[in-house]
Amino acid sequence: MSIDQSDEMSIGTLLFIAQRAFEEDIVAALHASGFEFTLAQGRLAARIAENGSRLTDLASAAGITKQSAAYLVNQLETAGLISRHDDPHDARAQLVLLTEHGIHAQQAARKIEADIEARWQKFLGEHEFSALKKQLVTLREQVDRHDPTH
């Protein structure tokens, strides 16, 4: 792709391309390490909090319907990556928790993420990479409609 074409792309498209590459690299490395799941399953599993997450919260965070999230949770449960437990704060709800196998997958993913960031930092240079990350954090504070702390 020429520089002229990149200049014509929207920031959203450029961010999407980077995000897609980031996720694809993580999934490929996890598959090579013996963890089997789809990209959609991984996107959902990555959003599971340490002390568990409700299905509706996972669906919202992943930007998918509750039905789609339930389908993915069923697949993750079959793969042995998650388990479901009654929510101690709401008898009508269940919490989705990572199993030990799921925790190992998440820990491996975090290491892979760090490796990708280190590689991208080499591409961009330390100063430019740090500035980019800082700007994206600032942007997130303004636009993230799925951050439970807002």
C-alpha angles and dihedrals in degrees: 000000000000123000089246091060092049091050089056094052119096120246087246092059092046091049090048092052091051092046092048091051091047093052094043091052091050094049093047092050092046091049089051087053092054101261111130122199139114126261090251091052090048092051090055096042091051089063096055109116121229092251093041137272134238117243093240091053091049092049091050094047092048093045094237136117122273088245092055091047091050090051092051092045089053090053093047090050091051089050090053095242099115141023132199126231135175112270106246090210098049122032090200095058139066130214122225111219132183114247120223088268089050091049090052090051091049092048090049090049091053090053091048090049090054090049091051091048090051090051092048090048088057090051094050102028125249097272095046093045092050091048091049093050092047091051092049090051089052091048092049090056088059102040111026104112091175100057106115091208092066 
